[in-house]
Amino acid sequence: MRIQVRRTGGFAGIERHAAVDTAGRPDAPDWHTLAERALAAGRGTPPLGVPDGFAYEITVDGRTVYCADPRLSDEQRELIRRVLKEGA
């Protein structure tokens, strides 16, 4: 499973992008569960955010959803944190 996160917005407007490929990872089932739950809570179109807040595009194996601060589900927040930390 390939999980990609794109973050835009924020005070400085700096875009950040990272991806994680779960193939061969011992924790792959955890990533898959988290990704599916994050997708289920997402929207098909970018939501309105708040001034200087972050907007996110989450893509898992070609399926993309959108979310924005401050209305992230716990699963979206955790997936975003993990991908932006571990992704390259």
Secondary structure as the mmCIF struct_conf table of DSSP 4:
data_model
#
loop_
_struct_conf.conf_type_id
_struct_conf.id
_struct_conf.beg_label_comp_id
_struct_conf.beg_label_asym_id
_struct_conf.beg_label_seq_id
_struct_conf.end_label_comp_id
_struct_conf.end_label_asym_id
_struct_conf.end_label_seq_id
STRN STRN1 ARG A 2 GLY A 9
BEND BEND1 GLY A 10 ALA A 12
STRN STRN2 ARG A 16 ASP A 21
TURN_TY1_P TURN_TY1_P1 ALA A 23 GLY A 24
TURN_TY1_P TURN_TY1_P2 PRO A 26 ASP A 27
HELX_RH_AL_P HELX_RH_AL_P1 ALA A 28 ALA A 40
TURN_TY1_P TURN_TY1_P3 ALA A 41 ALA A 41
STRN STRN3 ARG A 43 ARG A 43
BEND BEND2 GLY A 44 THR A 45
HELX_LH_PP_P HELX_LH_PP_P1 PRO A 46 LEU A 48
TURN_TY1_P TURN_TY1_P4 PRO A 51 ASP A 52
STRN STRN4 PHE A 54 VAL A 60
TURN_TY1_P TURN_TY1_P5 ASP A 61 GLY A 62
STRN STRN5 ARG A 63 ALA A 68
TURN_TY1_P TURN_TY1_P6 ASP A 69 PRO A 70
HELX_RH_AL_P HELX_RH_AL_P2 ASP A 74 GLU A 86
#
